[in-house]
């Protein structure tokens, strides 16, 4: 038998998903039990590779430990059948959907949260995930990603960059338009383990035109902006499409930004869904753009450091921005490759304008820095005066309210779908970088350790992306 711990030999794991303790020690296996184990292994080998992996891999995440042996990797408890399938034990649970921040255990049964309480006995569950000294949250919700891999030049694969990093639910913000959405639904939404939703681009071609080698956006020619096709596509796909997206920067829309915004407004109003507007370096001034938005709409890239931002030339919040926030228009971060400035954010925070949602805008241009993932983006806000609880609120409860997700998204209430993320809040020096190249020393960093989707551990949950 070989014991691997986080890819290294001979190191004790700090935490583990393990078979639950039985009230008494199990006796040695009989020859009949061993034969049954071999029969089980044979049956597994006849299954598809995906089924086999799902049945046989221990959550190497928080666990970090994989036992290689001929028998089933997760032994069953002897005696009476346990009440729960999995117990997350000893973590600090932060769930702002119920204003909870406490050291409690979470018991899961049939993909749902069955019980939250202190001191749930390990013997009551088939498996135990040891989350001591960890932060346990609902699965994160990232309302701004680009995962139309292979079609939109910015697109990246969803699973290794979202669910594997704690974001169980994401919203692709405009990669697909009416003409390209069928492929997005078929090959991204249906195939990904991540729960992928969409904001439909008002341009029928979505974000399929713009790249560094071809820097021409989807709204430079307004013949591609088609509210009627957008409305029809949304009506046919309301289970996936949660709103309308428009990009207004000069390299995307040129001088067409305000006219295109009117078309996006028409589509959003017709279907009764929010509009997300990408701002920064626009032809039209921001106050004019804000006048077109309504309560429940979202401004993304709110804290960029370019022209057309939320601050005036004396670094004061524009009065139109303050009125928009007070009216119910949401400020989304949308960090991205060029759309988040430490200085802009800090000046806005001091004047009381905080983000409603923290999102990554993760794509090919920033997945290897400065964004990396949503957890890293969240970590930056821990250094700007926002508490851990409030940072987590802006990546769970707030986005769940902002868009019409299915009931039970971003909550660990009893009866909810058990989408769970587990993090280590690591205290160690690291370099934070914003989209403007501004570097800051970091002290605290949320490191994704394990993700559960509907109560089942996702893949190899400890991801070796940090040094």
Secondary structure in CASP SS format (residue, H / E / C, confidence):
PFRMAT SS
TARGET T0000
AUTHOR 0000-0000-0000
METHOD secondary structure of the structure
MODEL  1
X C 1.00
X E 1.00
X E 1.00
X E 1.00
X E 1.00
X C 1.00
X C 1.00
X E 1.00
X C 1.00
X C 1.00
X C 1.00
X C 1.00
X C 1.00
X C 1.00
X C 1.00
X C 1.00
X E 1.00
X E 1.00
X E 1.00
X C 1.00
X C 1.00
X C 1.00
X C 1.00
X C 1.00
X C 1.00
X C 1.00
X C 1.00
X C 1.00
X C 1.00
X C 1.00
X H 1.00
X H 1.00
X H 1.00
X H 1.00
X H 1.00
X H 1.00
X H 1.00
X H 1.00
X H 1.00
X H 1.00
X H 1.00
X H 1.00
X H 1.00
X H 1.00
X H 1.00
X H 1.00
X C 1.00
X C 1.00
X H 1.00
X H 1.00
X H 1.00
X H 1.00
X H 1.00
X H 1.00
X H 1.00
X H 1.00
X C 1.00
X C 1.00
X C 1.00
X C 1.00
X C 1.00
X C 1.00
X C 1.00
X C 1.00
X E 1.00
X E 1.00
X E 1.00
X E 1.00
X C 1.00
X C 1.00
X C 1.00
X C 1.00
X C 1.00
X C 1.00
X C 1.00
X C 1.00
X C 1.00
X C 1.00
X C 1.00
X C 1.00
X C 1.00
X C 1.00
X C 1.00
X E 1.00
X E 1.00
X E 1.00
X E 1.00
X E 1.00
X E 1.00
X C 1.00
X C 1.00
X E 1.00
X E 1.00
X E 1.00
X E 1.00
X C 1.00
X C 1.00
X C 1.00
X C 1.00
X E 1.00
X E 1.00
X E 1.00
X E 1.00
X C 1.00
X E 1.00
X E 1.00
X E 1.00
X E 1.00
X E 1.00
X C 1.00
X C 1.00
X E 1.00
X E 1.00
X E 1.00
X E 1.00
X E 1.00
X E 1.00
X C 1.00
X C 1.00
X C 1.00
X C 1.00
X H 1.00
X H 1.00
X H 1.00
X E 1.00
X E 1.00
X E 1.00
X E 1.00
X E 1.00
X E 1.00
X C 1.00
X C 1.00
X C 1.00
X C 1.00
X E 1.00
X E 1.00
X E 1.00
X E 1.00
X C 1.00
X E 1.00
X E 1.00
X E 1.00
X E 1.00
X E 1.00
X E 1.00
X C 1.00
X C 1.00
X C 1.00
X C 1.00
X C 1.00
X C 1.00
X C 1.00
X C 1.00
X C 1.00
X C 1.00
X C 1.00
X C 1.00
X H 1.00
X H 1.00
X H 1.00
X H 1.00
X C 1.00
X H 1.00
X H 1.00
X H 1.00
X C 1.00
X E 1.00
X E 1.00
X E 1.00
X E 1.00
X E 1.00
X E 1.00
X E 1.00
X C 1.00
X C 1.00
X C 1.00
X C 1.00
X C 1.00
X C 1.00
X C 1.00
X H 1.00
X H 1.00
X H 1.00
X H 1.00
X H 1.00
X H 1.00
X H 1.00
X H 1.00
X H 1.00
X C 1.00
X C 1.00
X C 1.00
X C 1.00
X C 1.00
X E 1.00
X E 1.00
X E 1.00
X E 1.00
X E 1.00
X E 1.00
X E 1.00
X C 1.00
X E 1.00
X C 1.00
X C 1.00
X C 1.00
X C 1.00
X C 1.00
X C 1.00
X C 1.00
X E 1.00
X C 1.00
X C 1.00
X E 1.00
X C 1.00
X C 1.00
X C 1.00
X C 1.00
X C 1.00
X C 1.00
X C 1.00
X H 1.00
X H 1.00
X H 1.00
X E 1.00
X C 1.00
X H 1.00
X H 1.00
X H 1.00
X H 1.00
X H 1.00
X H 1.00
X H 1.00
X H 1.00
X H 1.00
X H 1.00
X C 1.00
X C 1.00
X C 1.00
X C 1.00
X E 1.00
X E 1.00
X E 1.00
X E 1.00
X E 1.00
X E 1.00
X E 1.00
X C 1.00
X E 1.00
X H 1.00
X H 1.00
X H 1.00
X H 1.00
X H 1.00
X H 1.00
X H 1.00
X H 1.00
X H 1.00
X H 1.00
X H 1.00
X H 1.00
X H 1.00
X H 1.00
X H 1.00
X H 1.00
X H 1.00
X H 1.00
X H 1.00
X H 1.00
X H 1.00
X H 1.00
X C 1.00
X C 1.00
X E 1.00
X E 1.00
X E 1.00
X E 1.00
X E 1.00
X C 1.00
X C 1.00
X C 1.00
X E 1.00
X C 1.00
X C 1.00
X C 1.00
X H 1.00
X H 1.00
X H 1.00
X H 1.00
X H 1.00
X C 1.00
X C 1.00
X C 1.00
X C 1.00
X C 1.00
X C 1.00
X C 1.00
X E 1.00
X E 1.00
X E 1.00
X C 1.00
X C 1.00
X C 1.00
X C 1.00
X C 1.00
X C 1.00
X C 1.00
X C 1.00
X C 1.00
X C 1.00
X E 1.00
X C 1.00
X C 1.00
X C 1.00
X C 1.00
X C 1.00
X E 1.00
X C 1.00
X H 1.00
X H 1.00
X H 1.00
X H 1.00
X H 1.00
X H 1.00
X H 1.00
X H 1.00
X H 1.00
X C 1.00
X C 1.00
X E 1.00
X E 1.00
X E 1.00
X C 1.00
X C 1.00
X C 1.00
X C 1.00
X C 1.00
X C 1.00
X C 1.00
X C 1.00
X C 1.00
X H 1.00
X H 1.00
X H 1.00
X H 1.00
X H 1.00
X H 1.00
X H 1.00
X H 1.00
X H 1.00
X C 1.00
X C 1.00
X C 1.00
X C 1.00
X C 1.00
X C 1.00
X E 1.00
X C 1.00
X C 1.00
X C 1.00
X C 1.00
X E 1.00
X C 1.00
X C 1.00
X C 1.00
X C 1.00
X C 1.00
X C 1.00
X C 1.00
X C 1.00
X C 1.00
X C 1.00
X C 1.00
X H 1.00
X H 1.00
X H 1.00
X H 1.00
X H 1.00
X H 1.00
X H 1.00
X H 1.00
X C 1.00
X C 1.00
X C 1.00
X C 1.00
X C 1.00
X C 1.00
X H 1.00
X H 1.00
X H 1.00
X H 1.00
X H 1.00
X H 1.00
X C 1.00
X C 1.00
X C 1.00
X H 1.00
X H 1.00
X H 1.00
X H 1.00
X H 1.00
X H 1.00
X C 1.00
X C 1.00
X C 1.00
X C 1.00
X C 1.00
X C 1.00
X C 1.00
X C 1.00
X C 1.00
X C 1.00
X C 1.00
X C 1.00
X C 1.00
X C 1.00
X E 1.00
X C 1.00
X C 1.00
X E 1.00
X E 1.00
X E 1.00
X E 1.00
X E 1.00
X E 1.00
X E 1.00
X E 1.00
X E 1.00
X E 1.00
X E 1.00
X E 1.00
X E 1.00
X E 1.00
X C 1.00
X C 1.00
X C 1.00
X C 1.00
X C 1.00
X E 1.00
X E 1.00
X E 1.00
X E 1.00
X E 1.00
X E 1.00
X E 1.00
X E 1.00
X E 1.00
X E 1.00
X E 1.00
X E 1.00
X E 1.00
X E 1.00
X E 1.00
X C 1.00
X C 1.00
X E 1.00
X E 1.00
X C 1.00
X C 1.00
X C 1.00
X C 1.00
X C 1.00
X C 1.00
X C 1.00
X C 1.00
X C 1.00
X C 1.00
END
